[in-house]
């Protein structure tokens, strides 16, 4: 049977649960410790020089030096819809690949969708261009990866990979997230159908447990919460265990491609297991769903590093939101009991990682007004007083440029407790203070910071009429 009860309620609650993942600090709970600086006088200028970012080849020389031979560089973004963050992140990544021999880019995106991109940038697919390689990114928010900046970076990566004489020298593109429950089940079955049809039939029967509920994972989680469906936990655990038990049998073919394809399938099976847990937790209104998601992304990063390390030293750039990349222990999010990838990587590799964050004062951003809504080009309101964004905005006059970077350890004058803004895929200016601002200790949250005072919206590959038109000025329609 198909469970279709309360579908509207399920959609609404899914949006609420995802918004907890977008802005978990906006739902109550104790504040973190304050050093007494909040509300006090802020330093009017940097105590030491910072580096203007002008689009020159040497813009990030100090960051490259800071990275040295470290294996993990996590580069954030203060929103999921800002062109400038994506552009600068790509520039840094290109230098890390060319100058520091980084081997992979791992992003806050679904594993199977990203793996299609991986095949294309490595010259292993029939897709003709980045736009085709990004076709599987259909789930909201598609613009987060189906945009001009990502397409441009992928085109550069494909050209760079094509110039390499050995497959080991090519750089891959991988996803870390766990929303792709259905697509990952299909990928597991598809892999097994090619190598072991009997095992494929068994996997199809196990995953058939989810067919009692129509729709994506959130419908399954809602049905289980209401006791309208039994959990599929035993089935997904058994399937992952079976794949791992039969590793050598499934890898009977020779060659790296067979090893890589098995790894792709194994990670999809592990994703199904974690996604099943995630969707059962997401309606409970606590930190567990956030922690499950970031723990999964941290585990995927670790598995990827080990997998790639069998061929050459693995060095990975991570692209994700500031709220995932910055050390959660130094944010209001962490003071509420939540963790993230940045914290996990620092704990596991304290001397082998660099965390990079972005801030902006104002501009435009691509975002929706509600979960599942259309992409809109919205105005980012000027930053609040007593925020890091306002502090760095005031520093711009002394720097003589609207974009600059700094290593946080070099600037002890930066206060340890100010507000910080985060815009995910939703931007609601009418509730901005509650929805998008949180307390943080930025010097401990990030190792390196890039401030871009005036930013512009990311350009989706498919521009909606609402994006083309843009948000009207606040004086509209009177003109005053």
C-alpha positions as CSV (number, residue, x, y, z in Angstrom):
1,X,0.0,0.0,0.0
2,X,1.0,3.7,-0.3
3,X,0.8,5.9,2.7
4,X,-0.4,9.4,1.6
5,X,-1.9,10.5,4.9
6,X,-1.0,14.1,6.0
7,X,1.1,14.8,2.9
8,X,0.7,18.5,3.3
9,X,1.6,18.3,7.0
10,X,4.6,16.2,6.0
11,X,5.8,18.8,3.6
12,X,5.4,21.5,6.2
13,X,7.2,19.6,8.8
14,X,10.0,18.7,6.4
15,X,10.5,22.3,5.8
16,X,10.7,23.0,9.5
17,X,13.1,20.2,10.1
18,X,15.3,21.3,7.2
19,X,15.2,24.9,8.6
20,X,16.6,23.5,11.8
21,X,19.5,22.2,9.8
22,X,19.8,25.6,8.0
23,X,19.7,27.7,11.2
24,X,19.8,25.5,14.3
25,X,20.8,28.4,16.5
26,X,17.4,30.1,15.9
27,X,15.3,27.7,17.9
28,X,16.0,28.6,21.5
29,X,18.5,27.3,24.0
30,X,21.2,28.9,26.1
31,X,23.7,31.4,24.8
32,X,27.4,30.6,25.0
33,X,29.9,32.4,27.2
34,X,30.6,36.0,26.6
35,X,33.9,37.8,27.0
36,X,32.1,41.1,27.8
37,X,33.0,42.6,24.4
38,X,29.5,42.3,22.9
39,X,28.0,45.8,23.0
40,X,31.3,47.4,23.8
41,X,33.7,49.4,21.6
42,X,35.1,47.4,18.7
43,X,38.6,47.9,17.3
44,X,38.3,50.5,14.6
45,X,41.2,49.2,12.5
46,X,43.3,46.0,12.3
47,X,46.3,46.0,14.6
48,X,48.3,44.3,11.9
49,X,48.0,44.7,8.1
50,X,45.5,42.5,6.3
51,X,45.8,41.4,2.6
52,X,43.5,43.2,0.0
53,X,42.1,40.7,-2.4
54,X,42.2,42.3,-5.9
55,X,41.9,39.3,-8.3
56,X,45.7,39.0,-8.5
57,X,47.7,35.8,-8.8
58,X,49.3,36.3,-5.4
59,X,46.1,37.1,-3.5
60,X,46.2,34.0,-1.3
61,X,49.9,33.5,-1.0
62,X,49.7,33.6,2.8
63,X,46.9,31.0,2.8
64,X,48.9,28.7,0.6
65,X,51.8,29.1,2.9
66,X,49.5,28.3,5.9
67,X,48.3,25.2,4.2
68,X,51.8,23.9,3.7
69,X,51.6,20.1,3.4
70,X,48.3,19.8,5.3
71,X,45.8,17.3,3.9
72,X,42.5,18.9,4.5
73,X,41.4,22.4,3.6
74,X,37.7,23.2,4.4
75,X,36.4,26.3,2.6
76,X,33.1,27.7,3.7
77,X,30.5,30.2,2.5
78,X,28.3,32.6,4.5
79,X,25.4,31.8,2.1
80,X,24.5,29.1,-0.4
81,X,23.7,31.7,-3.0
82,X,26.6,34.2,-3.3
83,X,28.7,34.4,-6.5
84,X,31.7,36.0,-4.8
85,X,32.1,33.1,-2.3
86,X,31.9,30.5,-5.0
87,X,34.4,32.4,-7.2
88,X,37.0,32.9,-4.6
89,X,36.6,29.4,-3.3
90,X,37.3,28.1,-6.8
91,X,40.3,30.3,-7.2
92,X,41.8,29.0,-3.9
93,X,41.0,25.4,-4.9
94,X,42.7,25.7,-8.3
95,X,45.9,26.9,-6.5
96,X,45.7,24.0,-4.0
97,X,45.3,21.5,-6.9
98,X,48.1,23.0,-9.0
99,X,50.6,24.0,-6.3
100,X,49.8,21.6,-3.4
101,X,48.7,18.5,-5.4
102,X,45.3,18.2,-3.8
103,X,43.5,15.1,-5.1
104,X,39.8,15.7,-4.6
105,X,37.1,18.2,-4.0
106,X,34.4,17.0,-1.6
107,X,31.2,19.1,-1.4
108,X,28.0,19.6,0.6
109,X,26.0,17.7,-2.0
110,X,24.5,14.3,-2.6
111,X,26.9,11.4,-3.3
112,X,25.2,9.9,-6.4
113,X,24.6,13.3,-8.1
114,X,28.2,14.4,-7.4
115,X,29.6,11.0,-8.7
116,X,28.1,11.7,-12.1
117,X,30.1,14.9,-12.1
118,X,33.2,13.0,-10.9
119,X,32.9,10.7,-13.9
120,X,32.7,13.7,-16.3
121,X,35.6,15.6,-14.9
122,X,37.7,12.4,-15.0
123,X,36.7,11.8,-18.7
124,X,34.7,8.6,-17.9
125,X,31.2,9.6,-19.0
126,X,29.3,10.5,-22.1
127,X,28.1,13.9,-20.8
128,X,29.2,16.6,-23.2
129,X,29.6,19.5,-20.9
130,X,29.2,20.6,-17.2
131,X,25.6,21.4,-17.6
132,X,24.8,17.8,-18.6
133,X,27.1,16.4,-15.9
134,X,25.1,18.5,-13.3
135,X,21.7,17.1,-14.6
136,X,21.1,14.9,-11.6
137,X,21.0,17.9,-9.3
138,X,17.2,18.3,-9.4
139,X,16.3,18.3,-5.7
140,X,15.8,21.7,-4.0
141,X,17.9,23.8,-4.0
142,X,19.2,22.9,-7.4
143,X,20.8,26.3,-7.9
144,X,23.3,25.5,-5.1
145,X,25.2,23.4,-7.6
146,X,23.5,24.1,-11.0
147,X,25.0,27.5,-11.3
148,X,27.5,29.4,-13.5
149,X,30.3,29.4,-11.0
150,X,30.3,25.6,-10.4
151,X,30.0,24.9,-14.1
152,X,33.0,27.1,-14.8
153,X,35.1,25.4,-12.1
154,X,34.1,22.0,-13.5
155,X,35.1,23.0,-17.0
156,X,38.5,24.1,-15.6
157,X,38.9,20.8,-13.8
158,X,38.0,18.7,-16.8
159,X,40.6,20.6,-18.9
160,X,43.2,20.1,-16.2
161,X,42.4,16.4,-15.8
162,X,42.6,15.9,-19.6
163,X,46.1,17.2,-19.6
164,X,47.3,14.5,-17.1
165,X,49.0,11.4,-18.5
166,X,48.1,9.1,-15.6
167,X,44.7,8.5,-14.1
168,X,46.2,8.8,-10.6
169,X,47.0,12.4,-11.2
170,X,43.4,13.4,-12.0
171,X,41.3,15.2,-9.4
172,X,37.9,13.9,-8.4
173,X,34.7,15.6,-7.4
174,X,32.6,13.9,-4.6
175,X,29.5,14.6,-2.5
176,X,29.3,14.3,1.3
177,X,25.6,14.7,2.1
178,X,22.9,12.1,2.8
179,X,19.6,13.4,1.4
180,X,19.7,11.0,-1.6
181,X,17.9,8.1,0.0
182,X,16.1,6.9,-3.1
183,X,18.8,7.7,-5.6
184,X,21.4,5.9,-3.5
185,X,19.2,2.8,-3.3
186,X,18.8,2.8,-7.1
187,X,22.6,3.2,-7.4
188,X,23.3,0.1,-5.2
189,X,20.8,-2.0,-7.1
190,X,22.2,-0.8,-10.4
191,X,25.8,-1.6,-9.5
192,X,24.8,-5.1,-8.3
193,X,22.8,-5.8,-11.5
194,X,26.0,-5.3,-13.4
195,X,28.2,-7.6,-11.2
196,X,25.8,-10.0,-9.4
197,X,22.1,-10.1,-10.5
198,X,21.2,-12.4,-7.6
199,X,22.6,-10.0,-5.1
200,X,20.7,-7.2,-6.9
201,X,17.4,-9.1,-6.5
202,X,18.1,-9.5,-2.8
203,X,19.0,-5.8,-2.4
204,X,15.8,-4.8,-4.3
205,X,13.8,-6.9,-1.9
206,X,15.4,-5.3,1.2
207,X,15.0,-1.8,-0.1
208,X,11.4,-2.6,-1.0
209,X,10.6,-2.0,2.6
210,X,10.6,1.8,1.7
211,X,8.0,1.2,-1.0
212,X,5.3,1.1,1.6
213,X,5.6,4.9,1.8
214,X,5.4,7.0,-1.3
215,X,7.8,9.9,-2.0
216,X,11.2,10.8,-0.7
217,X,12.9,10.1,2.7
218,X,11.0,12.8,4.6
219,X,7.7,11.0,3.9
220,X,9.2,7.8,5.2
221,X,10.4,9.5,8.4
222,X,7.0,11.2,8.9
223,X,5.2,7.8,8.5
224,X,7.5,6.1,11.0
225,X,7.0,8.9,13.5
226,X,3.2,8.5,13.3
227,X,3.5,4.7,13.5
228,X,2.1,4.4,10.0
229,X,5.0,2.4,8.8
230,X,7.6,0.1,10.3
231,X,11.3,1.2,10.3
232,X,13.5,-0.3,7.6
233,X,16.6,-0.2,9.8
234,X,17.3,-3.9,9.8
235,X,17.1,-4.1,6.0
236,X,19.5,-1.3,5.3
237,X,22.0,-2.6,7.9
238,X,21.8,-6.1,6.4
239,X,22.4,-4.7,2.8
240,X,25.5,-2.8,3.8
241,X,26.9,-5.7,5.8
242,X,26.3,-8.0,2.8
243,X,28.1,-5.7,0.4
244,X,31.1,-5.4,2.7
245,X,31.2,-9.1,3.4
246,X,31.4,-9.9,-0.3
247,X,33.9,-7.2,-1.2
248,X,36.6,-9.5,-2.6
249,X,34.0,-11.5,-4.7
250,X,32.6,-8.2,-6.1
251,X,36.1,-7.0,-6.8
252,X,37.1,-10.0,-8.9
253,X,37.6,-7.8,-11.9
254,X,41.0,-6.2,-12.2
255,X,41.7,-2.5,-12.5
256,X,41.1,0.7,-10.6
257,X,37.8,1.4,-12.2
258,X,36.3,-1.8,-10.6
259,X,37.6,-0.7,-7.2
260,X,36.3,2.8,-7.7
261,X,32.8,1.5,-8.8
262,X,32.6,-0.8,-5.7
263,X,33.6,2.1,-3.5
264,X,30.8,4.2,-5.1
265,X,28.3,1.4,-4.4
266,X,29.5,0.8,-0.9
267,X,29.2,4.5,0.0
268,X,25.7,4.6,-1.4
269,X,24.7,1.6,0.8
270,X,26.2,3.3,3.9
271,X,24.4,6.5,2.9
272,X,21.1,4.6,2.8
273,X,21.7,3.4,6.3
274,X,22.5,6.8,7.7
275,X,19.7,8.5,5.7
276,X,17.2,6.1,7.1
277,X,18.3,7.1,10.6
278,X,18.4,10.8,9.7
279,X,14.8,10.8,8.3
280,X,13.5,9.1,11.4
281,X,15.2,11.7,13.6
282,X,14.4,14.9,11.6
283,X,10.9,15.3,13.1
284,X,11.9,15.1,16.7
285,X,13.0,18.7,17.0
286,X,16.4,18.3,18.7
287,X,20.0,18.4,17.6
288,X,20.2,14.7,16.7
289,X,19.3,15.1,13.0
290,X,22.0,17.8,12.5
291,X,24.6,15.7,14.3
292,X,23.7,12.6,12.3
293,X,24.1,14.5,9.0
294,X,27.4,16.1,9.9
295,X,28.7,12.9,11.4
296,X,27.8,11.2,8.1
297,X,29.6,13.8,6.1
298,X,32.6,13.5,8.4
299,X,32.6,9.7,7.9
300,X,32.3,10.0,4.2
301,X,35.3,12.4,4.1
302,X,37.3,9.9,6.1
303,X,36.3,7.0,3.9
304,X,37.1,9.0,0.8
305,X,40.6,10.0,2.2
306,X,41.3,6.3,2.9
307,X,40.1,5.2,-0.5
308,X,42.1,7.8,-2.5
309,X,45.1,7.2,-0.2
310,X,45.6,3.7,-1.7
311,X,46.9,5.3,-4.9
312,X,48.7,8.4,-3.7
313,X,48.7,10.7,-0.7
314,X,45.1,12.0,-0.4
315,X,44.6,15.7,0.0
316,X,41.0,17.0,0.0
317,X,39.4,20.4,-0.3
318,X,35.9,20.5,1.3
319,X,33.3,23.0,0.1
320,X,30.4,23.5,2.5
321,X,28.6,26.3,4.4
322,X,30.4,28.2,7.1
323,X,28.1,26.5,9.6
324,X,29.5,23.1,8.6
325,X,33.1,24.2,8.1
326,X,33.7,26.5,11.0
327,X,34.5,24.6,14.3
328,X,31.1,24.2,16.0
329,X,32.7,24.4,19.4
330,X,33.2,28.1,18.9
331,X,29.7,28.9,17.9
332,X,26.2,29.2,19.5
333,X,25.4,26.0,17.6
334,X,28.1,24.1,19.4
335,X,27.0,25.6,22.8
336,X,23.7,24.0,22.1
337,X,25.3,20.5,21.7
338,X,25.7,20.4,18.0
339,X,28.8,19.4,16.1
340,X,30.0,19.8,12.5
341,X,32.6,18.7,10.0
342,X,35.0,21.4,10.9
343,X,35.0,20.2,14.6
344,X,35.3,16.5,13.6
345,X,38.3,17.2,11.2
346,X,40.0,19.3,13.8
347,X,39.6,16.6,16.4
348,X,40.9,13.8,14.1
349,X,43.6,15.9,12.3
350,X,44.5,18.8,14.6
351,X,47.7,19.6,12.8
352,X,46.6,18.6,9.3
353,X,43.8,20.9,8.5
354,X,42.9,24.5,7.7
355,X,39.4,26.0,8.1
356,X,38.5,29.0,5.9
357,X,35.4,31.2,6.3
358,X,33.7,34.0,4.5
359,X,31.8,37.1,5.6
360,X,29.9,39.9,3.8
361,X,28.3,43.2,4.9
362,X,25.6,43.5,2.2
363,X,24.7,42.8,-1.4
364,X,22.4,40.4,-3.2
365,X,21.9,36.6,-2.7
366,X,20.1,33.8,-4.5
367,X,17.8,32.2,-2.0
368,X,14.2,31.1,-1.5
369,X,11.5,32.4,0.8
370,X,10.4,29.0,2.0
371,X,11.6,25.4,1.7
372,X,11.0,24.1,-1.8
373,X,10.3,27.6,-3.1
374,X,11.6,29.2,-6.3
375,X,15.1,30.8,-6.5
376,X,14.9,34.5,-5.9
377,X,17.5,37.3,-6.2
378,X,17.2,39.0,-2.8
379,X,18.9,41.9,-1.2
380,X,21.2,41.1,1.7
381,X,20.5,43.7,4.4
382,X,23.4,45.7,5.9
383,X,25.1,43.8,8.8
384,X,24.0,44.4,12.4
385,X,26.0,46.3,14.9
386,X,28.1,44.2,17.3
387,X,28.7,41.7,14.4
388,X,31.9,40.5,12.8
389,X,30.5,41.6,9.5
390,X,30.1,45.2,10.7
391,X,33.6,45.1,12.3
392,X,35.1,44.1,9.0
393,X,33.0,46.6,7.1
394,X,34.4,49.3,9.2
395,X,37.9,48.0,8.6
396,X,37.5,48.4,4.8
397,X,38.2,52.1,4.9
398,X,41.6,51.5,6.6
399,X,42.4,48.6,4.3
400,X,41.5,50.7,1.3
401,X,39.7,47.9,-0.4
402,X,36.3,46.2,0.0
403,X,37.7,42.6,0.0
404,X,40.5,41.4,2.2
405,X,41.8,38.3,3.9
406,X,43.6,37.5,7.1
407,X,44.9,34.6,9.2
408,X,42.9,34.8,12.5
409,X,45.8,33.8,14.6
410,X,47.6,37.0,13.5
411,X,44.8,39.3,14.8
412,X,44.3,38.9,18.6
413,X,42.4,42.2,18.5
414,X,39.4,40.5,16.9
415,X,36.8,40.0,19.7
416,X,35.9,36.5,20.8
417,X,32.1,37.0,21.1
418,X,30.2,38.9,18.4
419,X,27.3,38.1,16.1
420,X,27.8,36.3,12.8
421,X,25.4,35.9,9.9
422,X,24.5,32.7,8.1
423,X,22.2,32.5,5.1
424,X,21.4,29.1,3.8
425,X,19.0,28.3,1.0
426,X,16.3,30.3,2.8
427,X,16.6,34.1,3.4
428,X,13.9,35.9,5.4
429,X,14.9,39.5,6.1
430,X,11.7,40.1,8.1
431,X,13.0,37.7,10.8
432,X,16.7,38.2,10.1
433,X,17.9,38.6,13.7
434,X,16.3,35.4,14.8
435,X,16.8,33.4,11.6
436,X,20.2,34.3,10.4
437,X,22.4,35.6,13.3
438,X,24.1,33.7,16.0
439,X,26.9,34.2,18.5
440,X,30.4,33.0,17.6
441,X,34.1,33.2,18.6
442,X,35.3,33.7,15.0
443,X,39.1,33.6,15.7
444,X,38.7,30.1,17.1
445,X,36.0,29.1,14.6
446,X,38.2,29.6,11.5
447,X,42.0,29.7,10.8
448,X,41.6,32.0,7.9
449,X,38.9,34.6,7.0
450,X,37.9,36.3,3.7
451,X,35.7,39.4,4.0
452,X,33.9,40.6,0.8
453,X,32.0,43.8,1.8
454,X,29.6,44.0,-1.2
455,X,28.6,40.7,-2.7
456,X,26.4,39.6,-5.7
457,X,23.9,36.8,-6.2
458,X,24.9,33.4,-7.6
459,X,23.5,32.9,-11.2
460,X,21.5,29.7,-11.6
461,X,21.8,27.8,-14.8
462,X,18.0,28.1,-15.0
463,X,16.9,31.6,-14.0
464,X,13.3,31.9,-12.8
465,X,11.2,35.0,-13.5
466,X,11.5,35.9,-9.8
467,X,15.3,35.7,-10.0
468,X,15.4,37.7,-13.2
469,X,13.2,40.5,-11.7
470,X,15.0,40.6,-8.4
471,X,13.7,41.9,-5.1
472,X,12.2,45.4,-5.4
473,X,13.7,48.2,-3.5
474,X,12.1,48.9,-0.1
475,X,10.7,52.2,-1.5
476,X,8.6,50.3,-4.1
477,X,6.0,51.1,-5.2
478,X,5.9,54.7,-3.8
479,X,9.4,55.6,-4.9
480,X,10.1,57.4,-1.7
